[in-house]
């Protein structure tokens, strides 16, 4: 028998304010987290340009771990929020238990990978520079040995977001990011009596901060998230595990494939120089900052849409979509102005040489010129995902990375002009946005429009 749930704020609060109040804490904490990525890159660049190149080459591999955690989190988020809308307490609890079980499994797998030679094998495929190779291996081994912190932090923070408690999610994420910024210089350069660990110190600072943030998020769920009853079991309900994986695996696959996209793009840039790879790493950190803020807004729209879809409230779904597009495009307009207007100044923060700035100014502008179009793409895929169609939403980014971006980058690299390679990015962004719009129009007509015909307002 299903236990009853009182009406959640996602079903009654004014949508324009609901999205802001739910997303702003997540945006703030995400901004701090993304700012850490920039600061981390700046500290690593202080070691050497090769160190910055090393973590850029390593990025595709450690992104896979983040992809796994994100996939579990997204699957749990969608299943849990829909169950809340349907007032099905048993399914809410089962979704949470299944996610925790999957965290344990993936954490054990990550630990085992950290003890193997996979990091060395991967870096050997990326570069022949021994210094860059060794630095990348050091970073990856530490990251994977303690990878359970990455996954657990994602799951427990997303659990708070699933029930609308984004303020608490902000607390754990912000604390983790701030600790990371504090630990970075201490462990990299050996301050306050700590040994000078170099790039290994950057990895240690990251994993320690993530594990602390994960514990904070778990405690907040236990004490503040009364809508979810956490229960760990080695035998979770099979239907819940299947649903979490079905809804989340496409997102995990998408992010994992994004890592292969970065791997291929790095390979294209390597044809020109390792400096081009370092530039790409620096530019990606700024791009990630604005993408992270965009994704924070879009991700908080998912539980709102899923909840009201479960409750069959069409008007609230429509409002969420409208305000989601509006807010996301405003955010990315700001990003376009900053990155297009001040590329050289942003690159100098990474102790860029004259060669890096010459390469990076064009690269930065190409990465950000269509930020507002990217906002349309991301919001479209989030709406489709919230309706339970996670696989079709994955196809949007797949079309960007593998049907357009990588083939275009390889073809344009044949010109022998690096600036032509950067042009592949806005081309891919535009085509991907068109696919996203087509997708949302189709599923709006299929899933949302019929709610009005049922007489549900």
N, C-alpha and C positions, 0 to 999 in steps of 0.2 A: 504494500500500500504506500502511495506517495505521501510524504509529509508536506504540509502547506508552507508557503513562503509569503511573507507580506510583500506588498508592492514595492519594488525597488525604485530609486529615484530615476533610473534610466527610462522608466515608463511614465513618469508624471512631470518631471521638471521641464521648464522651458528649454527647448533644444539649443537655441543659440547660446544660452548661458551654460547649459549642461556640458556642451563640448568644450567650452572655455575652462570651466572649473575642473573638468576631468583631465583635460589635456595640458593645461598650464603647469601643474606640478610635474607631469611626466616630461614636458618640454624642458622645464628648468633642470631637472635631474639629468635628462638626456644631453642637454647642452653642456652641463658640467662634465659628463662622461666623454662627450665628443671633444670638449676642450682638452681633456686629459690626453686624448690621442694626439692632438696637436702638440701639446707641451712635451709628451713623451718623445715624439719625433724630434722636437727641438733639442732635448737633452741628448738623444742618441746622435744627432747630427754634430753635437759638440765633441763627441768621441772622434768621429771622422766621417767623411762622405761615404766611405766604404761601409761603415756601420749602418748608415741610413739605407744604403742599397741592400744590405743584408736583410733588414727587417721587411723591406719592400719585396724582395724575392721570397721571403718566408711567409708573407701574408696569405697566399693562396692555401697553404697547408693549415695554418691555425684558424683560418676562416671556416674550414670544414667543421671544426669543433663547435664554433659559434653557430653554424648552420644547424647542427644536430639539436643543440639546445633551443634554438629559435623554433625549429619545427615542432618539438614537443610542446613548447610554450604556446604556440599559435593553435595547435590542435586542442589543447586543454582549454585555452581561452574561448574558442568558438563553441565547443561542446558545453562548457560550463555556463557561459552567458545565455545560450539558447535554453538550457535547462532551467536557469533562473527565471527567464521569461515565461516558461511553461509551468513554473512553480513546482518543479520536480526535484525535491531535495535529495532523493536517493541518487539520481543521476549526477547532481552537482558533486556530491561526495565521492562517487565512483570515478569521476573525471579527475579529481584531485589525487586520489590514491593511485590511479594508473600513471599519472605524470610523475609522481614521486618514485614509483617503481622503475620507470624508464630512466630517471636521473641516475639511480644507482647503477643500472646496467651500463649506461654510456660512460659513467665515471670510471668504472672498472676497466672498460675497454680503452679509455684514454690513458689510464695509468700504464697499462700493458704496452701501448704504443710508445710511451715515453721511454721505456726501458729497451726498446728495440733499436735497430739501426735505420729505421725508416726515415728519420730526419736527415741523416747523412746521405742516403740514397736520393731523397728528394732534392736536396741542395746541389748534389752533383749534376742533376739534370738542368739546373738553373744557371750555373756559372762555373767558369774554369779558374776564377780568381780564388786562390786558397784562403786569403784573409776574409773575403766576403763569405765564402762557403763555411768556414769554421765558426764565424760569428752567428750565422743563421742557424747552424746546428745547435749551438749553445742555447740560443733563445728558444728554439722549438722543443728541445728536450725538457726544459723546465716547465714550459707552458703545458705540455701534454701530461707530464707526471701529476700535476695538480689541476687537471682540466675539469674535475668535478665541480670546482668552485665556479667556473664559467657557466656551466650548465645549470647548477642549482640556483645561482643568482637570477638567471633568466626566468626560470620556472616560478620561483616564489614571488618575484616582482610582478610577473604577468598574472599570477593568481590574485594579487591585490587589485590589479587593473581590471580583471574580469568582473569584479563585484563593485566597481566604481570607486575603490579606495585608492585613488591615484596619489593622494598626498603622502600616504605611507610608503608607496612605491618610490616616490621622490626621495624620501628620507634615506632609504637603504642605498639607492643608486648614487645619490649625491655623496654620502659618506664614503662609499667605495671609491668614487672618482677622486675625491679630495685626498683621501689617504694615499691613493696612487701617485698623485702629483707630489705629495710630501715625501713618499718613500723613494721616488725616482732618483733625485739628485743625491740623496743619502747613500743609496746602495750602488749607484753607478760610479760616483766619484769618491766614495769612502769617507763620509762625513761623520762627526760625532762618535768616533771610535770604531765605526763599522768598516770592514775591509772594502777596498776598491774592487768592485766586481765587474765593471764595464757593462757590456751588453747583457750579460747574465743577470746583473743587478736590475736591469729594466724588466726582465722576465719575472724575477722574484717579486719585485714591487707589484707587478700586475696580478699575479696569482694570489698573493697574500691579501691584497685589497679585495679581490673578488670573493675570497672565502669569508672574509669578515662581513662583506655586504650580504652574502647569502645567509649567514647566520642571523643578521639583523632582520632580513626579510622573512625568514622562517618564524622568528619570535613575534614579529608584527602580525603575521597570519594567525598564529596561535592565540594571540591576545586581543586582536582588534577585528579580525575578519570572521565575524560570527555567522556569516552566511555559508561558510564552508567548514565542514568538520573534518580536520585532517586525521588521517589514519594510515599508518604505514603497514603494508602487508607484502609478503613475497608471492602471494597468490591473488592479485587484483582480478576484478571481473573481466573476463575475456572481451565482452562487448565494448567495455570502456577503453581497453587498450587498443582494440581495433579502430574505434572511432577517433581516438586521439591521433593515432598514426595516420588514418585516412585523411583527416583534416589537416594534419601538420606535416606529413612527409612531403607533400608538394612544395611547401615553403622551405623545408630543409634541403630538398633536391635543388630548388632554385638558388639558394645561397651557396650550396656546394658547387653548382655549375658556375655561379658567379666567380668562385675561386679559380676555376679552370679558365674562365675568361681572363682573369687577372694574370694567370700563368701565361696564357697565350699572348696577351698584350705586352707583358714583360719581355717575352721572347722577341716580339716585333721590335720593341725599343732597344733590345740588346744588340740588334743588327747595327745600330748607330753608335751607342756607347753606354757604359754603366752609369754615366752622368745623367743620361736621359731617363734611366730607371729611377735614379734618386729623385729627379724632378717629378716624375709620375707619383712617387711615394709621398712627396711633400704636397703636391696638388690634391691627391686623393684624400689627404687628411682634412683639408679645408672643405672639399666636396662632401666628405663624410659628415662633417659638422652640420651642414645644412640639410643633407639627406636624413640624418638622424633626427633632427627637429621635425622635418616633414613626416617621417615614419612614426614619430611619437604621436602626432596629431591623427594621422590615418589609423594607427593601431587602436587609439581610444575610440574611434568611430565604429570599430568592428563590434565590440560588445553592445554598443547602443543600438546598432542596426540589427544585430542578431537577437537581442532581447525583444525589440519591438516587432521583429519578424515572427518570433515565437509567440508573441502576444497578439499578432495580427493587427498592428496599428500602422496602417499605411501612411497616414498624414505625418506621423513622427519619423518614419523612415525617409519620406521625401524631404522633410526639413533637415534631417541629419546629412543627407547627401548634398543639399544646396549649401549649407553652411560649411561642410567639409571642404568642398571645392573652393569656396570663397576664402576661408582661412588659410588653406594650404597654398593658394596662389599668392596671397599677400606675403606669406613667409618667404617663399622662393623669390619673389620680386626683390626683397631685401638682400637675399644672397647674391642675386645677379649684380646688383649695384656694388656690393662690397668686393666681390671677386673680379668683376670686369673693370672696376675703377681703380683698384690698388693691387694689382698682381705682383709688381716688383717689391713693394713694401712687405707684402705677406711672405714672399720667398726669402727675403733677407733675414727674417726671423729664424730661418733654418741655416743661418750662416752660409748662404748660397754664394758660390763663386760667380764671377762675371759670366762664365759659360752657362751655369745653371739658370741665371736670370734671363739670359738671352733665349735659352730654350723654353724656360718656364712661363714667360709672359704670354706667349701665344698659346701654350698648352693650357694654362689656367683659364684663359678666356674661352677657349673651345669647350672646356669641361662645363662651364657655367652659363654659356650664352642662352641655352634653352632650359634653364632651371624651371621656369613657369610651366613649360610643356611637361616636364617631368612630374610636376605636381598633379597634373591631370591624369597621367599614367598611374601614379601611385594610389590616388584616391579611387580611381576606377577599379583597380584590382582589389582594393580593400573591400569595396562594396560587394563585388562578386564573391569574394571569399566569405564575407559575413553571411551571405545567403546560402552558404554550404557548398559552393562550387569552387573548391580550392584548386583542383587540377586545371580547369580552364584559365584561372587567374595566373597560374604559373606560366602558361604559354606566352603571356604578354612579354615577360622579361626574357624568356628563352628566345623569342623572335628578335629581341633587341641584341642580345649577346652573340647568338650563334648564326642567325640568318643574315644579320646586317653588320654588327660591329667588327667581329673578328675577320670575316671575309673582306670587308672594306679596308680594315687596317692593313692586312697582308697585301692587298692589291695596291693600295696607295703607297705602301713602303717600297714598292718596286720602282717608284719614281726617284728614289734616292733622296727625297726631301722630307725631313722629319716633320715639318709643319703640315704636310699633307696627311700624315698619319693622325694627327690630332683632329683633323676634319671628320674622321670617321665617327667621332663621339656625338656631335650634334645631329649628324645624319641618322644615326641609330636611335637617338632620343625622339626624334620627330616621328619616325615610322612606328616606334613602339607605342607612342601616345595615340596614334590613329587606331592601332589594334585594340588598345584599351577602351577607347570610346565605343568601338563596334561591339566589344564584348559586353559592356555595361548596358548598352541599349538593348541588346538581345535578352539579357537576363532580367532587366527591368520589366520588359513586356511579358516575360515568361512567369516571373515569380511575384513581383510587387504589384503590377497593374491589376491582376485578378483579385487582389484583396479588396479593391474598391467595388468590384462587381458583386462581392459577397455582402456589400452593405456595411463593411467595417470601416469606421472613420478613425 
